[in-house]
């Protein structure tokens, strides 16, 4: 079994997005094996097609530049690379994210580009599981949860690979305790 700890960044605006569509602009993921070891990492920018120009708000929030996006491939190409890396057709896997948003955004982009969404059904939301495991009253944000566990938040917050790497720290710390069965 491979555990795919992933995070996305999506196009964003203050208020409603043009054409009502947010699109994935970055995928970051860490693959953890059955022993709790990191096997590999995946990071790609994604070129949006509905709204190809990033808002000032989005560039400031994510630190992703227009140039990063302009020099990347579109979602259908990147998601095939991601699915190949995950081993969707060959290996058993569980996608793991901090909250529901990332899986739903992936699903929306797959639907937008008329791609299969069934592979997204192998998903585990770590955020409520963390709340339960730690007996917390509320679900903390990722950065707060990382600090609660005694880790330093490394990398750049709101960058997919950094958020995935930090989430992997929490996942691996409690590796045998998550209700993944």
MDTraj code that builds the backbone (N, CA, C; nanometers):
import mdtraj as md
import numpy as np

residues = "UNK UNK UNK UNK UNK UNK UNK UNK UNK UNK UNK UNK UNK UNK UNK UNK UNK UNK UNK UNK UNK UNK UNK UNK UNK UNK UNK UNK UNK UNK UNK UNK UNK UNK UNK UNK UNK UNK UNK UNK UNK UNK UNK UNK UNK UNK UNK UNK UNK UNK UNK UNK UNK UNK UNK UNK UNK UNK UNK UNK UNK UNK UNK UNK UNK UNK UNK UNK UNK UNK UNK UNK UNK UNK UNK UNK UNK UNK UNK UNK UNK UNK UNK UNK UNK UNK UNK UNK UNK UNK UNK UNK UNK UNK UNK UNK UNK UNK UNK UNK UNK UNK UNK UNK UNK UNK UNK UNK UNK UNK UNK UNK UNK UNK UNK UNK UNK UNK UNK UNK UNK UNK UNK UNK UNK UNK UNK UNK UNK UNK UNK UNK UNK UNK UNK UNK UNK UNK UNK UNK UNK UNK UNK UNK UNK UNK UNK UNK UNK UNK UNK UNK UNK UNK UNK UNK UNK UNK UNK UNK UNK UNK UNK UNK UNK UNK UNK UNK UNK UNK UNK UNK UNK UNK UNK UNK UNK UNK UNK UNK UNK".split()
xyz = np.array([
    [0.0853, -0.1184, 0.0000],
    [0.0000, 0.0000, 0.0000],
    [0.0895, 0.1243, 0.0000],
    [0.0557, 0.2168, -0.0855],
    [0.1218, 0.3468, -0.0848],
    [0.0242, 0.4506, -0.0306],
    [0.0746, 0.5361, 0.0558],
    [-0.0040, 0.6449, 0.1108],
    [0.0449, 0.7724, 0.0432],
    [-0.0447, 0.8384, -0.0262],
    [-0.0109, 0.9577, -0.1031],
    [-0.0597, 1.0798, -0.0270],
    [0.0314, 1.1432, 0.0445],
    [-0.0013, 1.2633, 0.1203],
    [0.0130, 1.3796, 0.0239],
    [-0.0993, 1.4442, -0.0083],
    [-0.0939, 1.5455, -0.1137],
    [-0.1608, 1.6756, -0.0726],
    [-0.1224, 1.7794, -0.1439],
    [-0.1811, 1.9112, -0.1249],
    [-0.1873, 1.9791, -0.2611],
    [-0.2838, 2.0662, -0.2762],
    [-0.3003, 2.1422, -0.4007],
    [-0.2981, 2.2910, -0.3707],
    [-0.2610, 2.3656, -0.4695],
    [-0.2899, 2.5082, -0.4718],
    [-0.3772, 2.5298, -0.5942],
    [-0.4716, 2.6192, -0.5808],
    [-0.5640, 2.6468, -0.6904],
    [-0.5684, 2.7966, -0.7160],
    [-0.6082, 2.8322, -0.8357],
    [-0.6262, 2.9737, -0.8671],
    [-0.7280, 3.0309, -0.7686],
    [-0.7082, 3.1558, -0.7309],
    [-0.7931, 3.2140, -0.6272],
    [-0.8033, 3.3650, -0.6457],
    [-0.9120, 3.4184, -0.5957],
    [-0.9403, 3.5613, -0.6039],
    [-1.0023, 3.6051, -0.4734],
    [-0.9992, 3.7329, -0.4478],
    [-1.0822, 3.7878, -0.3410],
    [-1.2218, 3.7970, -0.4010],
    [-1.3127, 3.7181, -0.3519],
    [-1.4460, 3.7140, -0.4119],
    [-1.4587, 3.6007, -0.5125],
    [-1.5620, 3.6083, -0.5926],
    [-1.5952, 3.5022, -0.6888],
    [-1.4961, 3.5007, -0.8047],
    [-1.4514, 3.3796, -0.8424],
    [-1.3579, 3.3709, -0.9553],
    [-1.4264, 3.4008, -1.0884],
    [-1.3518, 3.4548, -1.1849],
    [-1.4079, 3.4740, -1.3184],
    [-1.4587, 3.3410, -1.3744],
    [-1.5711, 3.3426, -1.4382],
    [-1.6339, 3.2221, -1.4950],
    [-1.6708, 3.1203, -1.3869],
    [-1.6631, 3.1603, -1.2588],
    [-1.7012, 3.0720, -1.1491],
    [-1.6119, 2.9509, -1.1301],
    [-1.4883, 2.9568, -1.1799],
    [-1.4023, 2.8381, -1.1789],
    [-1.2674, 2.8665, -1.1130],
    [-1.2344, 2.7857, -1.0131],
    [-1.0981, 2.7780, -0.9605],
    [-1.0356, 2.6549, -1.0234],
    [-0.9058, 2.6629, -1.0546],
    [-0.8372, 2.5491, -1.1157],
    [-0.7089, 2.5181, -1.0400],
    [-0.6719, 2.3916, -1.0387],
    [-0.5462, 2.3491, -0.9775],
    [-0.4309, 2.4184, -1.0490],
    [-0.3396, 2.4762, -0.9693],
    [-0.2199, 2.5372, -1.0280],
    [-0.0908, 2.4727, -0.9759],
    [-0.1029, 2.3890, -0.8726],
    [0.0143, 2.3168, -0.8229],
    [-0.0312, 2.1908, -0.7512],
    [0.0408, 2.0813, -0.7753],
    [0.0203, 1.9557, -0.7028],
    [0.1522, 1.9201, -0.6361],
    [0.1452, 1.8932, -0.5074],
    [0.2613, 1.8458, -0.4331],
    [0.2215, 1.7216, -0.3558],
    [0.3078, 1.6208, -0.3536],
    [0.2721, 1.4968, -0.2846],
    [0.3966, 1.4246, -0.2349],
    [0.3755, 1.3490, -0.1280],
    [0.4784, 1.2650, -0.0689],
    [0.4222, 1.1236, -0.0645],
    [0.4981, 1.0267, -0.1151],
    [0.4555, 0.8869, -0.1128],
    [0.5225, 0.8167, 0.0049],
    [0.4391, 0.7578, 0.0919],
    [0.4868, 0.6853, 0.2095],
    [0.4470, 0.5389, 0.1927],
    [0.5407, 0.4488, 0.2202],
    [0.5124, 0.3053, 0.2042],
    [0.4512, 0.2459, 0.3315],
    [0.4304, 0.1143, 0.3306],
    [0.3685, 0.0434, 0.4433],
    [0.4504, 0.0485, 0.5715],
    [0.5743, 0.0861, 0.5624],
    [0.6616, 0.0928, 0.6798],
    [0.6725, 0.2344, 0.7359],
    [0.6034, 0.3280, 0.6742],
    [0.6088, 0.4660, 0.7199],
    [0.7303, 0.5411, 0.6684],
    [0.7899, 0.4899, 0.5609],
    [0.9069, 0.5549, 0.5011],
    [0.8657, 0.6338, 0.3772],
    [0.9275, 0.7491, 0.3587],
    [0.9033, 0.8286, 0.2379],
    [0.9731, 0.7605, 0.1211],
    [0.8958, 0.7259, 0.0183],
    [0.9513, 0.6609, -0.1020],
    [0.9907, 0.7624, -0.2079],
    [0.9046, 0.8615, -0.2302],
    [0.9356, 0.9629, -0.3308],
    [0.8423, 1.0823, -0.3145],
    [0.8714, 1.1849, -0.3951],
    [0.7924, 1.3080, -0.3912],
    [0.7546, 1.3475, -0.5337],
    [0.6449, 1.4215, -0.5438],
    [0.5936, 1.4682, -0.6723],
    [0.5598, 1.6159, -0.6575],
    [0.6068, 1.6968, -0.7496],
    [0.5690, 1.8380, -0.7474],
    [0.5630, 1.8912, -0.8903],
    [0.4505, 1.9524, -0.9241],
    [0.4310, 2.0104, -1.0570],
    [0.3420, 2.1330, -1.0474],
    [0.3736, 2.2314, -1.1297],
    [0.2817, 2.3416, -1.1525],
    [0.1858, 2.2982, -1.2615],
    [0.0689, 2.3606, -1.2648],
    [-0.0346, 2.3287, -1.3624],
    [-0.0817, 2.4594, -1.4261],
    [-0.0882, 2.4586, -1.5568],
    [-0.1321, 2.5770, -1.6306],
    [-0.2849, 2.5777, -1.6397],
    [-0.3504, 2.6754, -1.5777],
    [-0.4968, 2.6810, -1.5863],
    [-0.5427, 2.7203, -1.7270],
    [-0.6592, 2.6738, -1.7646],
    [-0.7083, 2.6995, -1.9000],
    [-0.8297, 2.7926, -1.9036],
    [-0.9135, 2.7902, -1.8019],
    [-1.0317, 2.8764, -1.8003],
    [-0.9925, 3.0197, -1.7673],
    [-0.9102, 3.0340, -1.6651],
    [-0.8577, 3.1645, -1.6221],
    [-0.7051, 3.1541, -1.6175],
    [-0.6379, 3.1725, -1.7310],
    [-0.4937, 3.1475, -1.7362],
    [-0.4057, 3.2514, -1.6671],
    [-0.4633, 3.3650, -1.6268],
    [-0.3843, 3.4679, -1.5600],
    [-0.4151, 3.4646, -1.4097],
    [-0.3102, 3.4491, -1.3287],
    [-0.3270, 3.4459, -1.1834],
    [-0.3606, 3.5851, -1.1303],
    [-0.4443, 3.5893, -1.0313],
    [-0.4777, 3.7170, -0.9675],
    [-0.3604, 3.7614, -0.8797],
    [-0.3544, 3.8908, -0.8519],
    [-0.2533, 3.9424, -0.7592],
    [-0.2671, 3.8734, -0.6239],
    [-0.3907, 3.8556, -0.5789],
    [-0.4171, 3.7887, -0.4518],
    [-0.3559, 3.6493, -0.4494],
    [-0.3753, 3.5740, -0.5560],
    [-0.3263, 3.4367, -0.5638],
    [-0.1732, 3.4323, -0.5659],
    [-0.1129, 3.5212, -0.6423],
    [0.0342, 3.5257, -0.6493],
    [0.0936, 3.5584, -0.5125],
    [0.0305, 3.6496, -0.4396],
    [0.0804, 3.6859, -0.3065],
    [0.0591, 3.5725, -0.2061],
    [-0.0579, 3.5102, -0.2104],
    [-0.0891, 3.4028, -0.1161],
    [0.0026, 3.2823, -0.1342],
    [0.0246, 3.2422, -0.2584],
    [0.0954, 3.1167, -0.2858],
    [0.2432, 3.1343, -0.3191],
    [0.2837, 3.2514, -0.3565],
    [0.4183, 3.2822, -0.4078],
    [0.4442, 3.2151, -0.5430],
    [0.3391, 3.1657, -0.6067],
    [0.3498, 3.1082, -0.7411],
    [0.3423, 3.2234, -0.8404],
    [0.4347, 3.2263, -0.9342],
    [0.4395, 3.3366, -1.0301],
    [0.3655, 3.3005, -1.1590],
    [0.3325, 3.4037, -1.2335],
    [0.2704, 3.3817, -1.3645],
    [0.3648, 3.3022, -1.4539],
    [0.4935, 3.3292, -1.4426],
    [0.5933, 3.2568, -1.5223],
    [0.5942, 3.1077, -1.4881],
    [0.5817, 3.0741, -1.3574],
    [0.5742, 2.9323, -1.3171],
    [0.4609, 2.8625, -1.3911],
    [0.3471, 2.9291, -1.3963],
    [0.2270, 2.8731, -1.4582],
    [0.2410, 2.8683, -1.6105],
    [0.2907, 2.9757, -1.6675],
    [0.3024, 2.9830, -1.8135],
    [0.3952, 2.8768, -1.8695],
    [0.4931, 2.8336, -1.7911],
    [0.5892, 2.7331, -1.8378],
    [0.5516, 2.5910, -1.7960],
    [0.4290, 2.5710, -1.7520],
    [0.3866, 2.4379, -1.7097],
    [0.2855, 2.3791, -1.8080],
    [0.2507, 2.2541, -1.7846],
    [0.1544, 2.1853, -1.8710],
    [0.0144, 2.1982, -1.8120],
    [-0.0859, 2.1725, -1.8938],
    [-0.2239, 2.1821, -1.8479],
    [-0.2623, 2.0606, -1.7628],
    [-0.3750, 2.0725, -1.6950],
    [-0.4212, 1.9702, -1.6014],
    [-0.4266, 1.8294, -1.6622],
    [-0.4846, 1.8098, -1.7805],
    [-0.4911, 1.6720, -1.8329],
    [-0.3535, 1.6056, -1.8436],
    [-0.2506, 1.6811, -1.8787],
    [-0.1160, 1.6232, -1.8887],
    [-0.0573, 1.5950, -1.7508],
    [-0.0700, 1.6923, -1.6604],
    [-0.0096, 1.6783, -1.5274],
    [-0.0798, 1.5697, -1.4465],
    [-0.2115, 1.5601, -1.4588],
    [-0.2825, 1.4602, -1.3777],
    [-0.2482, 1.3187, -1.4237],
    [-0.2206, 1.2991, -1.5510],
    [-0.1749, 1.1676, -1.5983],
    [-0.0386, 1.1347, -1.5374],
    [0.0512, 1.2334, -1.5323],
    [0.1816, 1.2131, -1.4679],
    [0.1630, 1.1776, -1.3203],
    [0.0733, 1.2494, -1.2540],
    [0.0473, 1.2246, -1.1117],
    [-0.0095, 1.0839, -1.0912],
    [-0.1091, 1.0467, -1.1718],
    [-0.1701, 0.9149, -1.1585],
    [-0.0681, 0.8043, -1.1858],
    [0.0200, 0.8246, -1.2819],
    [0.1270, 0.7270, -1.3089],
    [0.2202, 0.7170, -1.1880],
    [0.2563, 0.8311, -1.1306],
    [0.3430, 0.8326, -1.0129],
    [0.2755, 0.7615, -0.8951],
    [0.1463, 0.7871, -0.8750],
    [0.0707, 0.7223, -0.7675],
    [0.0661, 0.5712, -0.7898],
    [0.0595, 0.5293, -0.9167],
    [0.0442, 0.3876, -0.9488],
    [-0.1015, 0.3465, -0.9486],
    [-0.1873, 0.4357, -0.9936],
    [-0.3321, 0.4131, -0.9904],
    [-0.3708, 0.2790, -1.0526],
    [-0.3068, 0.2396, -1.1606],
    [-0.3439, 0.1155, -1.2281],
    [-0.2692, -0.0080, -1.1777],
    [-0.1570, 0.0108, -1.1075],
    [-0.0763, -0.1042, -1.0679],
    [-0.0727, -0.1316, -0.9183],
    [-0.0872, -0.0300, -0.8355],
    [-0.0618, -0.0466, -0.6931],
    [-0.1830, -0.0045, -0.6109],
    [-0.1904, -0.0591, -0.4888],
    [-0.2941, -0.0114, -0.3980],
    [-0.2434, 0.1169, -0.3335],
    [-0.3333, 0.2106, -0.3161],
    [-0.2961, 0.3422, -0.2651],
    [-0.4128, 0.4041, -0.1905],
    [-0.3794, 0.4990, -0.1051],
    [-0.4790, 0.5844, -0.0414],
    [-0.4295, 0.7274, -0.0536],
    [-0.5132, 0.8134, -0.1070],
    [-0.4841, 0.9561, -0.1130],
    [-0.5173, 1.0163, 0.0226],
    [-0.4278, 1.0995, 0.0745],
    [-0.4473, 1.1574, 0.2067],
    [-0.4285, 1.3082, 0.1975],
    [-0.5281, 1.3815, 0.2468],
    [-0.5188, 1.5277, 0.2459],
    [-0.5629, 1.5831, 0.3806],
    [-0.5335, 1.7105, 0.4008],
    [-0.5740, 1.7803, 0.5225],
    [-0.7036, 1.8536, 0.4902],
    [-0.8142, 1.7880, 0.5118],
    [-0.9444, 1.8443, 0.4792],
    [-0.9983, 1.7857, 0.3495],
    [-1.1208, 1.8277, 0.3151],
    [-1.1891, 1.7762, 0.1957],
    [-1.1578, 1.8559, 0.0699],
    [-1.1105, 1.9774, 0.0874],
    [-1.0959, 2.0684, -0.0256],
    [-1.0113, 2.0111, -0.1397],
    [-0.8959, 1.9559, -0.1073],
    [-0.8016, 1.9130, -0.2108],
    [-0.8616, 1.8042, -0.3002],
    [-0.9257, 1.7070, -0.2392],
    [-0.9892, 1.6010, -0.3197],
    [-1.1012, 1.6588, -0.4056],
    [-1.1807, 1.7473, -0.3486],
    [-1.2917, 1.8053, -0.4253],
    [-1.2416, 1.8919, -0.5403],
    [-1.1332, 1.9661, -0.5182],
    [-1.0771, 2.0470, -0.6265],
    [-1.0227, 1.9577, -0.7374],
    [-0.9559, 1.8486, -0.7004],
    [-0.9100, 1.7528, -0.8024],
    [-1.0278, 1.6979, -0.8814],
    [-1.1338, 1.6629, -0.8104],
    [-1.2539, 1.6094, -0.8760],
    [-1.3122, 1.7125, -0.9735],
    [-1.3204, 1.8386, -0.9301],
    [-1.3747, 1.9436, -1.0165],
    [-1.2911, 1.9602, -1.1436],
    [-1.1599, 1.9562, -1.1277],
    [-1.0739, 1.9705, -1.2454],
    [-1.0859, 1.8493, -1.3379],
    [-1.0987, 1.7303, -1.2795],
    [-1.1192, 1.6110, -1.3629],
    [-1.2503, 1.6226, -1.4411],
    [-1.3552, 1.6673, -1.3758],
    [-1.4846, 1.6849, -1.4421],
    [-1.4732, 1.7924, -1.5506],
    [-1.4086, 1.9042, -1.5182],
    [-1.3900, 2.0125, -1.6146],
    [-1.3238, 1.9621, -1.7430],
    [-1.2278, 1.8727, -1.7279],
    [-1.1531, 1.8219, -1.8434],
    [-1.2020, 1.6841, -1.8898],
    [-1.3190, 1.6446, -1.8406],
    [-1.3831, 1.5183, -1.8801],
    [-1.2919, 1.3968, -1.8578],
    [-1.2331, 1.3907, -1.7377],
    [-1.1450, 1.2808, -1.7003],
    [-1.2096, 1.1976, -1.5904],
    [-1.1644, 1.0756, -1.5762],
    [-1.2150, 0.9825, -1.4762],
    [-1.1957, 1.0387, -1.3351],
    [-1.2936, 1.0169, -1.2485],
    [-1.2823, 1.0608, -1.1095],
    [-1.2835, 0.9443, -1.0107],
    [-1.3065, 0.8243, -1.0601],
    [-1.3192, 0.7087, -0.9712],
    [-1.1940, 0.6856, -0.8861],
    [-1.0778, 0.7146, -0.9419],
    [-0.9522, 0.6932, -0.8692],
    [-0.9425, 0.7793, -0.7437],
    [-1.0236, 0.8853, -0.7341],
    [-1.0231, 0.9742, -0.6175],
    [-1.1006, 0.9176, -0.4991],
    [-1.1705, 0.8056, -0.5203],
    [-1.2495, 0.7458, -0.4131],
    [-1.1624, 0.6831, -0.3041],
    [-1.0370, 0.6556, -0.3341],
    [-0.9431, 0.5995, -0.2362],
    [-0.8816, 0.7158, -0.1580],
    [-0.9597, 0.7755, -0.0680],
    [-0.9177, 0.8989, -0.0008],
    [-0.9430, 0.8902, 0.1486],
    [-0.8521, 0.9522, 0.2236],
    [-0.8664, 0.9624, 0.3683],
    [-0.8391, 1.1067, 0.4083],
    [-0.9322, 1.1643, 0.4839],
    [-0.9214, 1.3022, 0.5313],
    [-0.8539, 1.3001, 0.6688],
    [-0.7303, 1.3448, 0.6749],
    [-0.6524, 1.3386, 0.7990],
    [-0.6963, 1.4421, 0.9028],
    [-0.7585, 1.5495, 0.8599],
    [-0.7920, 1.6588, 0.9521],
    [-0.8880, 1.6149, 1.0641],
    [-1.0046, 1.5560, 1.0326],
    [-1.0916, 1.5122, 1.1419],
    [-1.0322, 1.3937, 1.2196],
    [-0.9534, 1.3109, 1.1530],
    [-0.8887, 1.1986, 1.2220],
    [-0.7874, 1.2503, 1.3247],
    [-0.7171, 1.3580, 1.2903],
    [-0.6222, 1.4204, 1.3829],
    [-0.6963, 1.4784, 1.5031],
    [-0.8084, 1.5443, 1.4761],
    [-0.8900, 1.6015, 1.5848],
    [-0.9315, 1.4918, 1.6821],
    [-0.9766, 1.3791, 1.6288],
    [-1.0196, 1.2662, 1.7115],
    [-0.9015, 1.2046, 1.7861],
    [-0.7929, 1.1813, 1.7146],
    [-0.6735, 1.1192, 1.7742],
    [-0.6212, 1.2017, 1.8917],
    [-0.6193, 1.3322, 1.8754],
    [-0.5657, 1.4217, 1.9793],
    [-0.6742, 1.4714, 2.0759],
    [-0.7987, 1.4266, 2.0566],
    [-0.9113, 1.4648, 2.1419],
    [-0.9257, 1.6168, 2.1523],
    [-0.9267, 1.6814, 2.0360],
    [-0.9368, 1.8265, 2.0286],
    [-1.0820, 1.8693, 2.0108],
    [-1.1125, 1.9909, 2.0496],
    [-1.2483, 2.0432, 2.0319],
    [-1.2721, 2.0875, 1.8882],
    [-1.1683, 2.1373, 1.8228],
    [-1.1815, 2.1858, 1.6853],
    [-1.0684, 2.1297, 1.5994],
    [-1.0911, 2.1305, 1.4710],
    [-0.9885, 2.0872, 1.3771],
    [-0.8923, 2.2033, 1.3517],
    [-0.7646, 2.1872, 1.3852],
    [-0.6703, 2.2975, 1.3635],
    [-0.6286, 2.3063, 1.2165],
    [-0.5763, 2.4223, 1.1788],
    [-0.5148, 2.4349, 1.0475],
    [-0.3859, 2.3531, 1.0444],
    [-0.3347, 2.3288, 0.9267],
    [-0.2153, 2.2463, 0.9120],
    [-0.0955, 2.3046, 0.9864],
    [-0.0711, 2.4317, 0.9693],
    [0.0465, 2.4942, 1.0319],
    [0.0392, 2.4799, 1.1841],
    [-0.0781, 2.5013, 1.2411],
    [-0.0958, 2.4873, 1.3859],
    [-0.0758, 2.3422, 1.4287],
    [-0.1291, 2.2483, 1.3535],
    [-0.1151, 2.1065, 1.3875],
    [0.0320, 2.0632, 1.3843],
    [0.1053, 2.1110, 1.2855],
    [0.2484, 2.0782, 1.2757],
    [0.3207, 2.1278, 1.4013],
    [0.2916, 2.2492, 1.4423],
    [0.3558, 2.3059, 1.5619],
    [0.3111, 2.2326, 1.6885],
    [0.1828, 2.1937, 1.6952],
    [0.1327, 2.1180, 1.8105],
    [0.2102, 1.9885, 1.8289],
    [0.2550, 1.9318, 1.7196],
    [0.3275, 1.8041, 1.7243],
    [0.4768, 1.8221, 1.7492],
    [0.5197, 1.9460, 1.7701],
    [0.6593, 1.9710, 1.8017],
    [0.7499, 1.9809, 1.6804],
    [0.6904, 1.9900, 1.5623],
    [0.7687, 2.0040, 1.4399],
    [0.7773, 2.1515, 1.4011],
    [0.8823, 2.1831, 1.3294],
    [0.8927, 2.3153, 1.2694],
    [0.8244, 2.3082, 1.1328],
    [0.7427, 2.4073, 1.1024],
    [0.6826, 2.4126, 0.9690],
    [0.7914, 2.4565, 0.8722],
    [0.8271, 2.3704, 0.7796],
    [0.9355, 2.3994, 0.6860],
    [0.8798, 2.4317, 0.5478],
    [0.9583, 2.5034, 0.4706],
    [0.9149, 2.5405, 0.3367],
    [0.8268, 2.6639, 0.3402],
    [0.7445, 2.6776, 0.2387],
    [0.6588, 2.7943, 0.2219],
    [0.5124, 2.7519, 0.2364],
    [0.4441, 2.8094, 0.3369],
    [0.3022, 2.7794, 0.3564],
    [0.2243, 2.8238, 0.2323],
    [0.1248, 2.7453, 0.1951],
    [0.0451, 2.7652, 0.0733],
    [0.1274, 2.7377, -0.0523],
    [0.2220, 2.6489, -0.0417],
    [0.2874, 2.5874, -0.1576],
    [0.2622, 2.4391, -0.1414],
    [0.2152, 2.3761, -0.2456],
    [0.1657, 2.2385, -0.2363],
    [0.2704, 2.1409, -0.1832],
    [0.3927, 2.1455, -0.2347],
    [0.4921, 2.0478, -0.1901],
    [0.5291, 2.0721, -0.0440],
    [0.5423, 2.1969, -0.0020],
    [0.5744, 2.2259, 0.1381],
    [0.4635, 2.1783, 0.2306],
    [0.3394, 2.2078, 0.1954],
    [0.2278, 2.1648, 0.2789],
    [0.2193, 2.0124, 0.2844],
    [0.2439, 1.9444, 0.1727],
    [0.2427, 1.7979, 0.1707],
    [0.3550, 1.7412, 0.2583],
    [0.4733, 1.7992, 0.2493],
    [0.5859, 1.7514, 0.3315],
    [0.5577, 1.7705, 0.4804],
    [0.4978, 1.8825, 0.5164],
    [0.4647, 1.9061, 0.6569],
    [0.3532, 1.8145, 0.7043],
    [0.2548, 1.7893, 0.6218],
    [0.1481, 1.6956, 0.6546],
    [0.2036, 1.5544, 0.6718],
    [0.3007, 1.5187, 0.5904],
    [0.3627, 1.3859, 0.6006],
    [0.4282, 1.3659, 0.7373],
    [0.4807, 1.4708, 0.7967],
    [0.5414, 1.4598, 0.9304],
    [0.4380, 1.4094, 1.0312],
    [0.3182, 1.4678, 1.0264],
    [0.2112, 1.4271, 1.1181],
    [0.1652, 1.2854, 1.0851],
    [0.1462, 1.2575, 0.9569],
    [0.1008, 1.1240, 0.9167],
    [0.1980, 1.0169, 0.9641],
    [0.3260, 1.0389, 0.9439],
    [0.4272, 0.9392, 0.9808],
    [0.4385, 0.9261, 1.1327],
    [0.4259, 1.0363, 1.2058],
    [0.4363, 1.0305, 1.3529],
    [0.3343, 0.9342, 1.4122],
    [0.2136, 0.9353, 1.3591],
    [0.1065, 0.8496, 1.4107],
    [0.0716, 0.7384, 1.3111],
    [0.1692, 0.6963, 1.2357],
    [0.1472, 0.6052, 1.1231],
    [0.0578, 0.4858, 1.1562],
    [0.0821, 0.4183, 1.2652],
    [0.0064, 0.2974, 1.2999],
    [-0.1284, 0.3269, 1.3669],
    [-0.1550, 0.4538, 1.3943],
    [-0.2756, 0.4879, 1.4697],
    [-0.3919, 0.5397, 1.3858],
    [-0.3691, 0.5672, 1.2585],
    [-0.4779, 0.6193, 1.1749],
    [-0.5762, 0.5067, 1.1411],
    [-0.7059, 0.5352, 1.1451],
    [-0.8071, 0.4316, 1.1110],
    [-0.8231, 0.4186, 0.9588],
    [-0.7224, 0.3602, 0.8941],
    [-0.7202, 0.3533, 0.7477],
    [-0.7812, 0.2254, 0.6928],
    [-0.8284, 0.1368, 0.7773],
    [-0.8765, 0.0073, 0.7299],
    [-1.0086, 0.0069, 0.6636],
])
top = md.Topology()
chain = top.add_chain()
for i, resn in enumerate(residues, 1):
    res = top.add_residue(resn, chain, resSeq=i)
    for name in ("N", "CA", "C"):
        top.add_atom(name, md.element.get_by_symbol(name[0]), res)
traj = md.Trajectory(xyz[None], top)
